[in-house]
Amino acid sequence: MRSTLRTLSNYTLLFGSLCLTANSSAEGNNREDDEIARILDKHPNCIETTLAPISLTLTSKKYPAETRPLESEAFKAALTQLTQQATDRGAEVIVLTQVSNHILSKSKAKRLSQRSSQETVKVTQLKTHLEAELYRLCEHDKSLSQQATSYDSNGYEIHQSQFEYTFEPPTPQSAAKLAAAKTLPPAIVSLDKGVYGATLGMTPEELYQLLGPASIELPLTSENFAWGYGRHLWFVFTKEHLAAISTDFGPLNSTGKNLIDYRDGFDDAPWLINGKIAYRTPITQVLHTLGIKQTKKGSNHLQLSDGDRRLVLNFDTFSQSGEAKPESLFTGFSLYQDRKALSLQGKHPSTDTLSPLLKQLTPSYSGEHPGLKQIQKIYPTMAKLAISGDGEWWLLGNHLQLKFDDDTLHKVRVASGIYQQASDAALTELWDKMAIPSQKDKLLAQFQQANNEFDSVDIYEESYSLVAKYDSYDDDAALYELEITYF
């Protein structure tokens, strides 16, 4: 009886041991599956432990020759074996550092059946070599960086390329080049079609698209400004809308007009009233063409109206050679809705207002000259002379002209006035505030290095050059224009 009990007890213990072993084995397998090492595509941010690197070389038994190596079952099996070995070594992550595959082809004799003779069979195999770094990550940071590994988790090599680009900023075209490239619409002038297709109420942006850049942009008041195309055709805006178009709007005197470069398509007076009446057509012919009932005649003009708009044709009297009676010829026009828009004159800063700036423009000034943006903030009424024989200039007041390279002051010109109804009385005061004598012999005495060219004086210094122009060759000749170039 004791023997039987002892035997049962041994079997019971053995069975319990087997069950415990089986359970332990199952739990271990589950833990390994949960903690199996993974192949990374990006390098980790934080590494706690770097393990010994691993390498593996396997040759498959069979390999379909038409299959790409990285897509084959043989290569996937090699990755699986590498992952398992890395896991067994305690690795948490794997970074592949070398992946190579070689296709091996060989022929061997093989009997296909007992009755058949030996035949040569071609066998294809895949030889895979893998190398990798093994890591355990930090407990507090298991994130990955943006730096790619050499190979991704599927064994594909990651190619990283760096490119360096050098961009040359496009050189902005000058207003003169843009204007020359612009194809103008027909130069028809009428109540309904406007002027060159520009109609009353149009915005500055729409006019720019139609005719290109203006030759000169002239502020008039806080709500009014004018754009000049060539020397004679003006577009007057009120509150950002076109209020008048005129060849007889005259804000500039002859000196001011001569600053503007001649412009084809505008200064050669190609326009036609109603597509029929050309420049210098006699008034009798104009009346016949338009019809007397459609026009209202004045002393030197004809007026057409459709209720909201007025088109005024202006005439000048010319004496033809050999004829006793002078003749009135058509010389200009004005299209407008508000006559006041044609009589606006700009407000120019006084000499006192310009005093702080003039001191900064003197040749002896040792500080940094003000830039364009800085001057625009102080004097927002500057006119922009965009198309001239000497490039782009900014006109400040009646006498001061400034030229910039981008935002850097390059030239200063102080010269005779450019506006109608303004005198040159302030010129002498401007010379004084710039510490420039207005008499030639006094300038020569102040600047010993000056070069006397009789009707002009040239001065060349390290940081600037100066050209002063005089009204005669005399020693006491009066200065009428000064130009300073800064280096």
Salt bridges, closest charged atoms under 4 A:
GLU92 OE2 - LYS142 NZ 3.01
GLU131 OE2 - HIS129 NE2 2.84
ASP306 OD2 - ARG309 NH2 2.59
ASP390 OD1 - LYS403 NZ 3.30
ASP390 OD2 - LYS411 NZ 3.96
ASP390 OD2 - ARG413 NH2 3.69
GLU392 OE1 - LYS384 NZ 3.76
ASP405 OD2 - HIS410 ND1 3.82
ASP424 OD1 - HIS399 ND1 3.88
GLU481 OE2 - LYS469 NZ 3.68
GLU483 OE2 - LYS411 NZ 3.73
GLU483 OE1 - ARG413 NE 3.00
